[in-house]
Amino acid sequence: MKPAYAIAIAAGLFASTGWAADPQNGQALAVDNCARCHDIAPGGAAKLHPPSFAAIAGYRPEEQILARIMFPALHSPMPAWSQWFDRDEVDDLVAYIQSLE
């Protein structure tokens, strides 16, 4: 990938939509899509594989949470949710995760 193209993608990924994220919608998305693998409850066990949402909230900044949801690490069993969620939904999910800190 050309560097300029990668920068443009990253800039769009982290650009704010200007709307306030909705953690309640993020929780609903987590129940429907993330709870099969992650402990999504407040005060969830701080396991590492896969990490609980409470653990993620404690050690990852917002930008890293967003990037990991959209584009998980290579060879990760986690799907790239950018194929199914729009940016507002990802913002809602990130807001829910951060509310668990």
MDAnalysis code that builds the backbone (N, CA, C; Angstrom):
import MDAnalysis as mda
import numpy as np

u = mda.Universe.empty(303, n_residues=101, atom_resindex=np.repeat(np.arange(101), 3), trajectory=True)
u.add_TopologyAttr("name", ["N", "CA", "C"] * 101)
u.add_TopologyAttr("resid", np.arange(1, 102))
u.add_TopologyAttr("resname", ["MET", "LYS", "PRO", "ALA", "TYR", "ALA", "ILE", "ALA", "ILE", "ALA", "ALA", "GLY", "LEU", "PHE", "ALA", "SER", "THR", "GLY", "TRP", "ALA", "ALA", "ASP", "PRO", "GLN", "ASN", "GLY", "GLN", "ALA", "LEU", "ALA", "VAL", "ASP", "ASN", "CYS", "ALA", "ARG", "CYS", "HIS", "ASP", "ILE", "ALA", "PRO", "GLY", "GLY", "ALA", "ALA", "LYS", "LEU", "HIS", "PRO", "PRO", "SER", "PHE", "ALA", "ALA", "ILE", "ALA", "GLY", "TYR", "ARG", "PRO", "GLU", "GLU", "GLN", "ILE", "LEU", "ALA", "ARG", "ILE", "MET", "PHE", "PRO", "ALA", "LEU", "HIS", "SER", "PRO", "MET", "PRO", "ALA", "TRP", "SER", "GLN", "TRP", "PHE", "ASP", "ARG", "ASP", "GLU", "VAL", "ASP", "ASP", "LEU", "VAL", "ALA", "TYR", "ILE", "GLN", "SER", "LEU", "GLU"])
u.atoms.positions = np.array([
    [0.847, -1.171, 0.000],
    [0.000, 0.000, 0.000],
    [0.890, 1.231, 0.000],
    [0.536, 2.199, -0.809],
    [1.319, 3.427, -0.880],
    [1.134, 4.222, 0.404],
    [2.229, 4.859, 0.887],
    [2.144, 5.600, 2.155],
    [1.055, 6.666, 2.165],
    [0.888, 7.398, 1.073],
    [-0.129, 8.455, 1.052],
    [-1.529, 7.866, 1.200],
    [-1.753, 6.715, 0.577],
    [-3.049, 6.050, 0.679],
    [-3.292, 5.572, 2.105],
    [-2.271, 5.004, 2.726],
    [-2.388, 4.537, 4.111],
    [-2.686, 5.696, 5.051],
    [-2.043, 6.830, 4.826],
    [-2.285, 8.012, 5.668],
    [-3.725, 8.490, 5.494],
    [-4.212, 8.488, 4.263],
    [-5.590, 8.920, 4.014],
    [-6.592, 8.007, 4.704],
    [-6.347, 6.712, 4.661],
    [-7.229, 5.764, 5.346],
    [-7.202, 6.009, 6.850],
    [-6.011, 6.160, 7.410],
    [-5.883, 6.388, 8.852],
    [-6.553, 7.688, 9.260],
    [-6.407, 8.722, 8.459],
    [-7.030, 10.008, 8.786],
    [-8.548, 9.869, 8.813],
    [-9.099, 9.139, 7.869],
    [-10.544, 8.916, 7.854],
    [-11.006, 8.044, 8.995],
    [-10.191, 7.077, 9.370],
    [-10.530, 6.168, 10.458],
    [-10.672, 6.908, 11.769],
    [-9.776, 7.853, 12.013],
    [-9.767, 8.528, 13.299],
    [-10.489, 9.868, 13.286],
    [-11.064, 10.247, 12.166],
    [-11.794, 11.506, 12.099],
    [-13.097, 11.376, 12.875],
    [-13.400, 12.382, 13.639],
    [-14.626, 12.365, 14.433],
    [-15.835, 12.599, 13.546],
    [-16.922, 11.947, 13.855],
    [-18.158, 12.151, 13.112],
    [-18.892, 13.397, 13.598],
    [-18.501, 13.942, 14.721],
    [-19.151, 15.131, 15.241],
    [-20.362, 14.834, 16.115],
    [-20.802, 13.597, 16.171],
    [-21.936, 13.197, 16.987],
    [-21.433, 12.528, 18.254],
    [-22.198, 12.662, 19.303],
    [-21.836, 11.988, 20.550],
    [-22.113, 10.497, 20.403],
    [-21.164, 9.709, 20.834],
    [-21.327, 8.256, 20.782],
    [-22.368, 7.818, 21.817],
    [-23.008, 6.705, 21.550],
    [-24.070, 6.179, 22.403],
    [-23.620, 4.861, 23.041],
    [-23.133, 4.902, 24.297],
    [-22.663, 3.672, 24.930],
    [-23.755, 2.614, 25.094],
    [-25.017, 3.018, 25.211],
    [-26.094, 2.024, 25.331],
    [-26.245, 1.232, 24.031],
    [-26.141, 1.913, 22.902],
    [-26.160, 1.198, 21.627],
    [-24.913, 0.328, 21.505],
    [-23.774, 0.837, 21.992],
    [-22.547, 0.044, 21.989],
    [-22.693, -1.230, 22.801],
    [-23.382, -1.143, 23.932],
    [-23.614, -2.336, 24.746],
    [-24.482, -3.343, 23.988],
    [-25.513, -2.857, 23.313],
    [-26.371, -3.754, 22.529],
    [-25.573, -4.428, 21.411],
    [-24.706, -3.678, 20.754],
    [-23.848, -4.262, 19.717],
    [-22.925, -5.315, 20.315],
    [-22.393, -5.028, 21.504],
    [-21.492, -5.974, 22.171],
    [-22.220, -7.267, 22.525],
    [-23.438, -7.144, 23.037],
    [-24.224, -8.335, 23.386],
    [-24.447, -9.195, 22.142],
    [-24.798, -8.557, 21.043],
    [-25.122, -9.289, 19.814],
    [-23.900, -9.816, 19.064],
    [-22.747, -9.153, 19.211],
    [-21.618, -9.478, 18.343],
    [-20.320, -9.851, 19.044],
    [-20.142, -9.448, 20.281],
    [-18.839, -9.611, 20.933],
    [-18.848, -10.605, 22.095],
    [-20.028, -10.813, 22.685],
    [-20.120, -11.603, 23.920],
    [-19.807, -13.079, 23.721],
    [-19.820, -13.547, 22.480],
    [-19.452, -14.947, 22.238],
    [-18.014, -15.223, 22.657],
    [-17.164, -14.210, 22.549],
    [-15.741, -14.397, 22.859],
    [-15.278, -13.573, 24.060],
    [-15.756, -12.341, 24.180],
    [-15.296, -11.426, 25.224],
    [-16.269, -11.393, 26.396],
    [-15.740, -11.177, 27.595],
    [-16.569, -10.847, 28.753],
    [-16.863, -9.359, 28.622],
    [-18.105, -9.004, 28.364],
    [-18.456, -7.614, 28.086],
    [-19.073, -6.901, 29.281],
    [-19.225, -7.598, 30.401],
    [-19.902, -7.030, 31.570],
    [-19.005, -6.047, 32.315],
    [-19.622, -5.052, 32.961],
    [-18.838, -4.186, 33.846],
    [-18.181, -5.038, 34.928],
    [-16.933, -4.780, 35.203],
    [-16.214, -5.554, 36.207],
    [-15.902, -6.961, 35.764],
    [-15.938, -7.196, 34.465],
    [-15.655, -8.526, 33.937],
    [-14.246, -8.971, 34.277],
    [-14.048, -10.264, 34.312],
    [-12.736, -10.830, 34.635],
    [-11.685, -10.282, 33.678],
    [-10.542, -9.945, 34.210],
    [-9.469, -9.341, 33.417],
    [-8.632, -10.406, 32.721],
    [-9.283, -11.248, 31.948],
    [-8.548, -12.279, 31.215],
    [-7.891, -11.662, 29.980],
    [-6.902, -12.358, 29.435],
    [-6.155, -11.798, 28.319],
    [-6.558, -12.337, 26.954],
    [-7.041, -13.555, 26.871],
    [-7.303, -14.144, 25.552],
    [-8.698, -14.723, 25.471],
    [-9.629, -14.107, 24.841],
    [-9.599, -12.709, 24.449],
    [-9.815, -11.831, 25.672],
    [-9.329, -10.619, 25.621],
    [-9.444, -9.760, 26.805],
    [-10.893, -9.356, 27.083],
    [-11.190, -9.184, 28.359],
    [-12.509, -8.662, 28.722],
    [-12.575, -7.191, 28.321],
    [-13.774, -6.697, 28.135],
    [-13.926, -5.284, 27.795],
    [-13.411, -4.393, 28.919],
    [-13.603, -4.812, 30.174],
    [-13.095, -4.017, 31.299],
    [-11.572, -3.939, 31.249],
    [-10.915, -5.050, 30.906],
    [-9.455, -5.042, 30.795],
    [-9.010, -4.139, 29.655],
    [-9.695, -4.223, 28.518],
    [-9.351, -3.371, 27.376],
    [-9.477, -1.906, 27.764],
    [-10.551, -1.562, 28.461],
    [-10.766, -0.173, 28.875],
    [-9.642, 0.318, 29.771],
    [-9.057, -0.596, 30.529],
    [-8.012, -0.210, 31.464],
    [-6.643, -0.003, 30.857],
    [-6.386, -0.591, 29.674],
    [-5.020, -0.466, 29.159],
    [-4.906, 0.025, 27.718],
    [-5.989, 0.250, 27.035],
    [-5.889, 0.746, 25.658],
    [-6.553, 2.120, 25.540],
    [-5.877, 3.078, 24.891],
    [-6.525, 4.370, 24.626],
    [-7.577, 4.226, 23.524],
    [-8.425, 5.212, 23.417],
    [-9.547, 5.186, 22.475],
    [-9.115, 4.841, 21.048],
    [-8.044, 5.451, 20.573],
    [-7.606, 5.232, 19.196],
    [-7.214, 3.776, 18.956],
    [-6.583, 3.147, 19.940],
    [-6.196, 1.743, 19.789],
    [-7.417, 0.825, 19.814],
    [-8.373, 1.136, 20.669],
    [-9.598, 0.327, 20.710],
    [-10.292, 0.403, 19.349],
    [-10.421, 1.608, 18.836],
    [-11.056, 1.815, 17.541],
    [-10.333, 1.042, 16.441],
    [-9.024, 1.154, 16.395],
    [-8.244, 0.479, 15.354],
    [-8.356, -1.039, 15.462],
    [-8.355, -1.569, 16.682],
    [-8.433, -3.029, 16.856],
    [-9.798, -3.579, 16.465],
    [-10.843, -2.784, 16.650],
    [-12.170, -3.219, 16.217],
    [-12.251, -3.212, 14.691],
    [-11.777, -2.136, 14.096],
    [-11.873, -1.990, 12.647],
    [-10.927, -2.922, 11.898],
    [-9.700, -3.038, 12.389],
    [-8.662, -3.804, 11.696],
    [-7.863, -4.612, 12.710],
    [-8.355, -5.778, 13.122],
    [-7.648, -6.567, 14.135],
    [-6.268, -7.003, 13.651],
    [-5.466, -7.427, 14.593],
    [-4.101, -7.857, 14.295],
    [-4.107, -9.027, 13.311],
    [-3.075, -9.068, 12.517],
    [-2.893, -10.164, 11.574],
    [-2.895, -11.485, 12.332],
    [-3.531, -12.477, 11.794],
    [-3.635, -13.818, 12.381],
    [-4.513, -13.848, 13.633],
    [-5.273, -12.802, 13.873],
    [-6.190, -12.780, 15.006],
    [-7.483, -13.487, 14.605],
    [-8.083, -14.246, 15.525],
    [-9.378, -14.853, 15.206],
    [-10.521, -13.833, 15.191],
    [-10.257, -12.617, 15.687],
    [-11.294, -11.593, 15.712],
    [-11.542, -11.074, 14.298],
    [-12.818, -11.001, 13.897],
    [-13.115, -10.487, 12.556],
    [-12.880, -8.984, 12.469],
    [-12.680, -8.504, 11.270],
    [-12.574, -7.060, 11.028],
    [-13.996, -6.507, 10.968],
    [-14.416, -5.890, 12.050],
    [-15.800, -5.428, 12.144],
    [-16.090, -4.278, 11.199],
    [-15.071, -3.718, 10.569],
    [-15.292, -2.654, 9.586],
    [-16.140, -3.153, 8.421],
    [-16.222, -4.456, 8.250],
    [-17.050, -5.029, 7.185],
    [-18.535, -5.003, 7.538],
    [-18.868, -4.921, 8.823],
    [-20.263, -5.002, 9.260],
    [-20.758, -3.753, 9.979],
    [-19.890, -3.069, 10.707],
    [-20.302, -1.887, 11.466],
    [-19.955, -0.625, 10.692],
    [-20.834, 0.376, 10.778],
    [-20.445, 1.675, 10.246],
    [-19.679, 2.433, 11.332],
    [-19.153, 3.583, 10.991],
    [-18.291, 4.318, 11.915],
    [-19.036, 4.719, 13.187],
    [-20.292, 5.120, 13.071],
    [-21.053, 5.507, 14.263],
    [-21.227, 4.324, 15.213],
    [-21.459, 3.141, 14.666],
    [-21.598, 1.952, 15.508],
    [-20.285, 1.622, 16.217],
    [-19.179, 1.767, 15.510],
    [-17.877, 1.528, 16.145],
    [-17.648, 2.546, 17.253],
    [-17.989, 3.806, 17.004],
    [-17.858, 4.829, 18.050],
    [-18.707, 4.469, 19.267],
    [-19.916, 3.957, 19.037],
    [-20.785, 3.542, 20.140],
    [-20.154, 2.392, 20.924],
    [-19.595, 1.435, 20.213],
    [-18.948, 0.295, 20.866],
    [-17.738, 0.745, 21.679],
    [-16.941, 1.643, 21.129],
    [-15.784, 2.180, 21.854],
    [-16.255, 2.929, 23.099],
    [-17.331, 3.708, 22.968],
    [-17.862, 4.445, 24.126],
    [-18.305, 3.484, 25.222],
    [-18.925, 2.371, 24.838],
    [-19.329, 1.385, 25.841],
    [-18.103, 0.783, 26.525],
    [-17.119, 0.385, 25.747],
    [-15.903, -0.198, 26.333],
    [-15.263, 0.787, 27.299],
    [-15.150, 2.044, 26.888],
    [-14.526, 3.043, 27.763],
    [-15.348, 3.314, 29.014],
    [-16.650, 3.104, 28.955],
    [-17.487, 3.325, 30.141],
    [-17.212, 2.297, 31.229],
    [-16.529, 1.212, 30.886],
    [-16.244, 0.150, 31.852],
    [-14.972, 0.395, 32.645],
    [-14.245, 1.440, 32.309],
    [-12.979, 1.727, 33.002],
    [-13.225, 2.176, 34.423],
])
